[in-house]
Amino acid sequence: MTQKRIDISGKTSPYCLTVVRKEAKALKQSGELFITCDNFPAVTTSIPRIAREEGLTLETRTTSDGCWEITLTRQYHHPT
C-alpha cells in the first residue's frame, strides 16, 4: 500500500488542484492520498469531483486547527 501526503493549506491557486489531480491519478491499487486543506470550495466541490472522476473513495474529517484532512483511496480489486 502506498501512502502520500500533500498540504495545500493557504494556497488558493488552481495549480494546487492540478497537483491533487495528478497525485490522485497516480495512485496505485490500495494506495492512499492524504490532503490537508483549508479551502472550503476545494473540500466540498473540487476534490470530491476529482475523486469521482478517478474512481476513488473519499473520506473527510475536520482537524483541531480548522483545516480538513481528506483521504482519497484507490480500492484493491481482485482479478476475476
PLY file of the C-alpha trace (Angstrom):
ply
format ascii 1.0
element vertex 80
property float x
property float y
property float z
element edge 79
property int vertex1
property int vertex2
end_header
0.00 0.00 0.00
1.39 3.37 -0.97
0.67 6.49 1.01
1.37 10.10 0.08
0.68 13.35 1.91
0.22 16.79 0.41
-0.67 20.06 2.13
-2.47 22.68 0.06
-3.48 24.85 3.02
-3.16 28.57 2.48
-2.85 28.13 -1.27
-5.73 29.19 -3.47
-4.32 28.79 -6.96
-5.75 26.30 -9.45
-2.25 24.81 -9.56
-2.91 23.17 -6.18
-5.88 21.28 -7.58
-3.78 20.27 -10.58
-1.32 18.71 -8.12
-4.17 16.91 -6.33
-5.50 15.60 -9.67
-2.03 14.41 -10.74
-1.40 12.62 -7.42
-4.91 11.10 -7.42
-4.46 9.77 -10.95
-1.08 8.26 -9.97
-2.48 6.31 -7.01
-1.83 2.60 -7.34
-4.26 -0.09 -6.18
-4.75 0.09 -2.41
-2.99 3.48 -2.38
-3.96 6.43 -0.20
-3.51 10.15 -0.70
-3.82 12.37 2.39
-4.60 16.01 1.65
-4.59 18.81 4.20
-6.67 21.76 3.03
-8.27 24.90 4.46
-10.24 25.94 1.36
-13.97 25.20 1.72
-14.80 25.12 -2.03
-11.89 22.75 -2.69
-13.02 20.44 0.12
-16.71 20.43 -0.80
-16.61 20.64 -4.60
-13.27 20.34 -6.40
-11.61 17.46 -4.56
-14.81 15.33 -4.41
-15.16 15.86 -8.19
-11.57 14.67 -8.72
-12.26 11.62 -6.54
-15.38 10.72 -8.55
-13.60 11.17 -11.88
-10.73 8.93 -10.75
-12.97 6.29 -9.13
-11.56 6.92 -5.65
-13.25 6.75 -2.27
-13.17 9.96 -0.27
-13.21 10.49 3.47
-13.16 13.95 5.05
-12.64 15.00 8.63
-12.10 18.35 10.34
-8.88 18.84 12.25
-8.49 20.73 15.53
-6.91 23.71 13.74
-9.91 24.26 11.45
-8.48 22.54 8.38
-9.73 19.41 6.70
-7.90 16.14 6.28
-9.10 14.41 3.14
-8.22 10.83 2.35
-8.51 9.54 -1.20
-8.21 5.77 -1.58
-7.97 3.54 -4.61
-9.51 0.23 -3.60
-7.86 -3.03 -4.49
-9.90 -5.10 -6.91
-9.26 -8.83 -7.06
-8.94 -10.15 -10.59
-11.84 -12.38 -11.57
0 1
1 2
2 3
3 4
4 5
5 6
6 7
7 8
8 9
9 10
10 11
11 12
12 13
13 14
14 15
15 16
16 17
17 18
18 19
19 20
20 21
21 22
22 23
23 24
24 25
25 26
26 27
27 28
28 29
29 30
30 31
31 32
32 33
33 34
34 35
35 36
36 37
37 38
38 39
39 40
40 41
41 42
42 43
43 44
44 45
45 46
46 47
47 48
48 49
49 50
50 51
51 52
52 53
53 54
54 55
55 56
56 57
57 58
58 59
59 60
60 61
61 62
62 63
63 64
64 65
65 66
66 67
67 68
68 69
69 70
70 71
71 72
72 73
73 74
74 75
75 76
76 77
77 78
78 79
